[in-house]
Amino acid sequence: MEFKEKLKELRISHNLSQMQLALKTKISQSAIAKWELGKTEPTASAIIALAKFFNETTDYVLGLED
């Protein structure tokens, strides 16, 4: 699974809109939207922030492990 799919899956499984996730992680909603569309890639610090928020490993968030 690619990062864009994993991020959307995690966000939806936590019943969050892109805006809600943005507010909780201090990442812009537009960045989250671009990631989910596969238009841009996140920075390392954004990946770490998402992993911490979802209580998952960075590899899991990146879609490298199930």
N, CA, C and O atoms as a printed pandas DataFrame, in Angstrom:
     atom_number atom_name residue_name chain_id  residue_number  x_coord  y_coord  z_coord
0              1         N          MET        A               1    0.847   -1.177    0.000
1              2        CA          MET        A               1    0.000    0.000    0.000
2              3         C          MET        A               1    0.896    1.246    0.000
3              4         O          MET        A               1    1.882    1.305    0.735
4              5         N          GLU        A               2    0.559    2.208   -0.801
5              6        CA          GLU        A               2    1.320    3.450   -0.874
6              7         C          GLU        A               2    0.978    4.381    0.280
7              8         O          GLU        A               2   -0.056    4.241    0.934
8              9         N          PHE        A               3    1.873    5.333    0.512
9             10        CA          PHE        A               3    1.668    6.299    1.595
10            11         C          PHE        A               3    0.329    7.008    1.461
11            12         O          PHE        A               3   -0.394    7.145    2.448
12            13         N          LYS        A               4   -0.014    7.461    0.262
13            14        CA          LYS        A               4   -1.253    8.223    0.088
14            15         C          LYS        A               4   -2.468    7.410    0.513
15            16         O          LYS        A               4   -3.396    7.949    1.116
16            17         N          GLU        A               5   -2.469    6.124    0.207
17            18        CA          GLU        A               5   -3.582    5.260    0.588
18            19         C          GLU        A               5   -3.586    4.998    2.092
19            20         O          GLU        A               5   -4.640    4.994    2.728
20            21         N          LYS        A               6   -2.400    4.781    2.651
21            22        CA          LYS        A               6   -2.284    4.503    4.087
22            23         C          LYS        A               6   -2.744    5.702    4.906
23            24         O          LYS        A               6   -3.459    5.548    5.896
24            25         N          LEU        A               7   -2.331    6.896    4.490
25            26        CA          LEU        A               7   -2.732    8.106    5.222
26            27         C          LEU        A               7   -4.245    8.258    5.222
27            28         O          LEU        A               7   -4.849    8.527    6.260
28            29         N          LYS        A               8   -4.849    8.086    4.065
29            30        CA          LYS        A               8   -6.309    8.224    3.984
30            31         C          LYS        A               8   -6.998    7.161    4.828
31            32         O          LYS        A               8   -7.976    7.449    5.517
32            33         N          GLU        A               9   -6.489    5.936    4.776
33            34        CA          GLU        A               9   -7.057    4.847    5.577
34            35         C          GLU        A               9   -6.974    5.166    7.071
35            36         O          GLU        A               9   -7.949    5.000    7.803
36            37         N          LEU        A              10   -5.811    5.620    7.511
37            38        CA          LEU        A              10   -5.637    5.969    8.926
38            39         C          LEU        A              10   -6.568    7.104    9.329
39            40         O          LEU        A              10   -7.208    7.053   10.379
40            41         N          ARG        A              11   -6.635    8.115    8.496
41            42        CA          ARG        A              11   -7.476    9.285    8.811
42            43         C          ARG        A              11   -8.940    8.879    8.918
43            44         O          ARG        A              11   -9.627    9.265    9.864
44            45         N          ILE        A              12   -9.413    8.110    7.963
45            46        CA          ILE        A              12  -10.821    7.701    7.960
46            47         C          ILE        A              12  -11.114    6.744    9.117
47            48         O          ILE        A              12  -12.180    6.816    9.728
48            49         N          SER        A              13  -10.174    5.853    9.417
49            50        CA          SER        A              13  -10.403    4.904   10.521
50            51         C          SER        A              13  -10.479    5.605   11.873
51            52         O          SER        A              13  -11.034    5.064   12.830
52            53         N          HIS        A              14   -9.922    6.807   11.947
53            54        CA          HIS        A              14  -10.005    7.603   13.169
54            55         C          HIS        A              14  -11.133    8.640   13.087
55            56         O          HIS        A              14  -11.232    9.537   13.924
56            57         N          ASN        A              15  -11.971    8.496   12.072
57            58        CA          ASN        A              15  -13.125    9.379   11.865
58            59         C          ASN        A              15  -12.732   10.852   11.830
59            60         O          ASN        A              15  -13.366   11.688   12.475
60            61         N          LEU        A              16  -11.688   11.162   11.075
61            62        CA          LEU        A              16  -11.202   12.534   10.982
62            63         C          LEU        A              16  -11.321   13.054    9.559
63            64         O          LEU        A              16  -11.065   12.328    8.598
64            65         N          SER        A              17  -11.708   14.309    9.434
65            66        CA          SER        A              17  -11.636   14.975    8.137
66            67         C          SER        A              17  -10.192   15.435    7.940
67            68         O          SER        A              17   -9.390   15.400    8.874
68            69         N          GLN        A              18   -9.874   15.854    6.754
69            70        CA          GLN        A              18   -8.533   16.390    6.522
70            71         C          GLN        A              18   -8.287   17.602    7.424
71            72         O          GLN        A              18   -7.194   17.763    7.967
72            73         N          MET        A              19   -9.288   18.439    7.580
73            74        CA          MET        A              19   -9.140   19.630    8.406
74            75         C          MET        A              19   -8.926   19.257    9.877
75            76         O          MET        A              19   -8.094   19.863   10.552
76            77         N          GLN        A              20   -9.655   18.286   10.369
77            78        CA          GLN        A              20   -9.483   17.861   11.758
78            79         C          GLN        A              20   -8.076   17.309   11.980
79            80         O          GLN        A              20   -7.441   17.614   12.990
80            81         N          LEU        A              21   -7.590   16.502   11.045
81            82        CA          LEU        A              21   -6.238   15.966   11.158
82            83         C          LEU        A              21   -5.219   17.103   11.112
83            84         O          LEU        A              21   -4.243   17.103   11.862
84            85         N          ALA        A              22   -5.448   18.047   10.247
85            86        CA          ALA        A              22   -4.544   19.190   10.142
86            87         C          ALA        A              22   -4.458   19.953   11.464
87            88         O          ALA        A              22   -3.367   20.303   11.914
88            89         N          LEU        A              23   -5.585   20.203   12.069
89            90        CA          LEU        A              23   -5.604   20.942   13.335
90            91         C          LEU        A              23   -4.921   20.166   14.454
91            92         O          LEU        A              23   -4.232   20.755   15.287
92            93         N          LYS        A              24   -5.104   18.861   14.477
93            94        CA          LYS        A              24   -4.525   18.039   15.543
94            95         C          LYS        A              24   -3.020   17.823   15.382
95            96         O          LYS        A              24   -2.311   17.624   16.369
96            97         N          THR        A              25   -2.533   17.862   14.137
97            98        CA          THR        A              25   -1.115   17.600   13.893
98            99         C          THR        A              25   -0.311   18.856   13.565
99           100         O          THR        A              25    0.914   18.807   13.450
100          101         N          LYS        A              26   -1.014   19.983   13.414
101          102        CA          LYS        A              26   -0.368   21.246   13.029
102          103         C          LYS        A              26    0.296   21.145   11.644
103          104         O          LYS        A              26    1.323   21.768   11.379
104          105         N          ILE        A              27   -0.323   20.348   10.784
105          106        CA          ILE        A              27    0.077   20.218    9.387
106          107         C          ILE        A              27   -1.060   20.828    8.576
107          108         O          ILE        A              27   -2.227   20.634    8.917
108          109         N          SER        A              28   -0.751   21.549    7.531
109          110        CA          SER        A              28   -1.812   22.215    6.770
110          111         C          SER        A              28   -2.736   21.203    6.083
111          112         O          SER        A              28   -2.316   20.123    5.667
112          113         N          GLN        A              29   -3.992   21.593    5.982
113          114        CA          GLN        A              29   -4.976   20.746    5.315
114          115         C          GLN        A              29   -4.601   20.571    3.855
115          116         O          GLN        A              29   -4.801   19.495    3.291
116          117         N          SER        A              30   -4.063   21.605    3.236
117          118        CA          SER        A              30   -3.692   21.502    1.822
118          119         C          SER        A              30   -2.556   20.495    1.626
119          120         O          SER        A              30   -2.529   19.785    0.621
120          121         N          ALA        A              31   -1.623   20.426    2.571
121          122        CA          ALA        A              31   -0.544   19.441    2.478
122          123         C          ALA        A              31   -1.114   18.032    2.576
123          124         O          ALA        A              31   -0.731   17.150    1.808
124          125         N          ILE        A              32   -2.023   17.820    3.514
125          126        CA          ILE        A              32   -2.641   16.501    3.683
126          127         C          ILE        A              32   -3.393   16.113    2.420
127          128         O          ILE        A              32   -3.305   14.969    1.974
128          129         N          ALA        A              33   -4.132   17.052    1.838
129          130        CA          ALA        A              33   -4.878   16.782    0.603
130          131         C          ALA        A              33   -3.925   16.410   -0.530
131          132         O          ALA        A              33   -4.187   15.462   -1.270
132          133         N          LYS        A              34   -2.842   17.131   -0.671
133          134        CA          LYS        A              34   -1.865   16.834   -1.734
134          135         C          LYS        A              34   -1.221   15.476   -1.526
135          136         O          LYS        A              34   -0.983   14.754   -2.494
136          137         N          TRP        A              35   -0.934   15.114   -0.288
137          138        CA          TRP        A              35   -0.359   13.796    0.003
138          139         C          TRP        A              35   -1.327   12.692   -0.370
139          140         O          TRP        A              35   -0.943   11.701   -0.992
140          141         N          GLU        A              36   -2.601   12.867    0.018
141          142        CA          GLU        A              36   -3.605   11.838   -0.263
142          143         C          GLU        A              36   -3.864   11.690   -1.756
143          144         O          GLU        A              36   -4.254   10.615   -2.213
144          145         N          LEU        A              37   -3.654   12.749   -2.513
145          146        CA          LEU        A              37   -3.805   12.693   -3.968
146          147         C          LEU        A              37   -2.535   12.223   -4.664
147          148         O          LEU        A              37   -2.541   11.959   -5.866
148          149         N          GLY        A              38   -1.446   12.120   -3.908
149          150        CA          GLY        A              38   -0.176   11.694   -4.471
150          151         C          GLY        A              38    0.537   12.779   -5.263
151          152         O          GLY        A              38    1.420   12.491   -6.071
152          153         N          LYS        A              39    0.148   14.033   -5.026
153          154        CA          LYS        A              39    0.758   15.153   -5.758
154          155         C          LYS        A              39    2.103   15.564   -5.180
155          156         O          LYS        A              39    2.986   16.012   -5.911
156          157         N          THR        A              40    2.261   15.412   -3.864
157          158        CA          THR        A              40    3.523   15.731   -3.205
158          159         C          THR        A              40    3.835   14.661   -2.172
159          160         O          THR        A              40    2.983   13.837   -1.838
160          161         N          GLU        A              41    5.054   14.681   -1.674
161          162        CA          GLU        A              41    5.493   13.740   -0.645
162          163         C          GLU        A              41    5.741   14.503    0.656
163          164         O          GLU        A              41    6.165   15.658    0.621
164          165         N          PRO        A              42    5.483   13.874    1.794
165          166        CA          PRO        A              42    5.703   14.551    3.077
166          167         C          PRO        A              42    7.180   14.619    3.441
167          168         O          PRO        A              42    7.994   13.830    2.961
168          169         N          THR        A              43    7.504   15.572    4.294
169          170        CA          THR        A              43    8.862   15.655    4.837
170          171         C          THR        A              43    9.028   14.594    5.920
171          172         O          THR        A              43    8.049   14.014    6.390
172          173         N          ALA        A              44   10.259   14.351    6.305
173          174        CA          ALA        A              44   10.530   13.386    7.380
174          175         C          ALA        A              44    9.844   13.821    8.668
175          176         O          ALA        A              44    9.282   12.990    9.382
176          177         N          SER        A              45    9.885   15.108    8.969
177          178        CA          SER        A              45    9.262   15.579   10.214
178          179         C          SER        A              45    7.746   15.402   10.178
179          180         O          SER        A              45    7.136   15.138   11.214
180          181         N          ALA        A              46    7.130   15.541    9.011
181          182        CA          ALA        A              46    5.687   15.331    8.895
182          183         C          ALA        A              46    5.343   13.854    9.083
183          184         O          ALA        A              46    4.348   13.522    9.727
184          185         N          ILE        A              47    6.161   12.978    8.525
185          186        CA          ILE        A              47    5.938   11.538    8.688
186          187         C          ILE        A              47    6.029   11.159   10.169
187          188         O          ILE        A              47    5.212   10.384   10.666
188          189         N          ILE        A              48    7.009   11.699   10.857
189          190        CA          ILE        A              48    7.167   11.427   12.294
190          191         C          ILE        A              48    5.967   11.949   13.066
191          192         O          ILE        A              48    5.453   11.267   13.952
192          193         N          ALA        A              49    5.516   13.155   12.736
193          194        CA          ALA        A              49    4.350   13.735   13.423
194          195         C          ALA        A              49    3.113   12.869   13.217
195          196         O          ALA        A              49    2.351   12.645   14.157
196          197         N          LEU        A              50    2.910   12.384   12.005
197          198        CA          LEU        A              50    1.759   11.523   11.722
198          199         C          LEU        A              50    1.870   10.196   12.462
199          200         O          LEU        A              50    0.885    9.704   13.014
200          201         N          ALA        A              51    3.064    9.617   12.474
201          202        CA          ALA        A              51    3.268    8.342   13.177
202          203         C          ALA        A              51    2.981    8.501   14.668
203          204         O          ALA        A              51    2.325    7.652   15.271
204          205         N          LYS        A              52    3.465    9.577   15.256
205          206        CA          LYS        A              52    3.202    9.822   16.681
206          207         C          LYS        A              52    1.716   10.023   16.935
207          208         O          LYS        A              52    1.167    9.477   17.892
208          209         N          PHE        A              53    1.065   10.805   16.083
209          210        CA          PHE        A              53   -0.356   11.069   16.271
210          211         C          PHE        A              53   -1.175    9.782   16.198
211          212         O          PHE        A              53   -2.046    9.548   17.036
212          213         N          PHE        A              54   -0.892    8.948   15.193
213          214        CA          PHE        A              54   -1.654    7.710   15.015
214          215         C          PHE        A              54   -1.122    6.559   15.865
215          216         O          PHE        A              54   -1.686    5.465   15.848
216          217         N          ASN        A              55   -0.042    6.795   16.608
217          218        CA          ASN        A              55    0.571    5.778   17.457
218          219         C          ASN        A              55    0.976    4.549   16.631
219          220         O          ASN        A              55    0.694    3.408   16.995
220          221         N          GLU        A              56    1.639    4.825   15.520
221          222        CA          GLU        A              56    2.112    3.789   14.611
222          223         C          GLU        A              56    3.587    4.038   14.307
223          224         O          GLU        A              56    4.120    5.100   14.628
224          225         N          THR        A              57    4.241    3.065   13.692
225          226        CA          THR        A              57    5.623    3.267   13.273
226          227         C          THR        A              57    5.643    4.086   11.996
227          228         O          THR        A              57    4.648    4.153   11.274
228          229         N          THR        A              58    6.767    4.703   11.723
229          230        CA          THR        A              58    6.896    5.463   10.477
230          231         C          THR        A              58    6.796    4.522    9.276
231          232         O          THR        A              58    6.230    4.895    8.249
232          233         N          ASP        A              59    7.334    3.317    9.391
233          234        CA          ASP        A              59    7.221    2.349    8.295
234          235         C          ASP        A              59    5.752    2.017    7.996
235          236         O          ASP        A              59    5.363    1.879    6.837
236          237         N          TYR        A              60    4.951    1.893    9.047
237          238        CA          TYR        A              60    3.535    1.607    8.853
238          239         C          TYR        A              60    2.844    2.777    8.147
239          240         O          TYR        A              60    2.073    2.577    7.208
240          241         N          VAL        A              61    3.124    3.985    8.602
241          242        CA          VAL        A              61    2.514    5.176    7.999
242          243         C          VAL        A              61    2.928    5.302    6.531
243          244         O          VAL        A              61    2.131    5.725    5.694
244          245         N          LEU        A              62    4.158    4.939    6.225
245          246        CA          LEU        A              62    4.643    5.010    4.851
246          247         C          LEU        A              62    4.114    3.879    3.980
247          248         O          LEU        A              62    4.311    3.888    2.764
248          249         N          GLY        A              63    3.445    2.909    4.588
249          250        CA          GLY        A              63    2.909    1.788    3.829
250          251         C          GLY        A              63    3.940    0.712    3.553
251          252         O          GLY        A              63    3.753   -0.107    2.653
252          253         N          LEU        A              64    5.036    0.701    4.321
253          254        CA          LEU        A              64    6.084   -0.281    4.112
254          255         C          LEU        A              64    5.856   -1.568    4.891
255          256         O          LEU        A              64    6.477   -2.590    4.598
256          257         N          GLU        A              65    4.974   -1.525    5.877
257          258        CA          GLU        A              65    4.622   -2.728    6.637
258          259         C          GLU        A              65    3.136   -2.726    6.904
259          260         O          GLU        A              65    2.494   -1.676    6.898
260          261         N          ASP        A              66    2.588   -3.916    7.140
261          262        CA          ASP        A              66    1.154   -4.041    7.394
262          263         C          ASP        A              66    0.841   -3.961    8.857
263          264         O          ASP        A              66   -0.324   -4.049    9.245
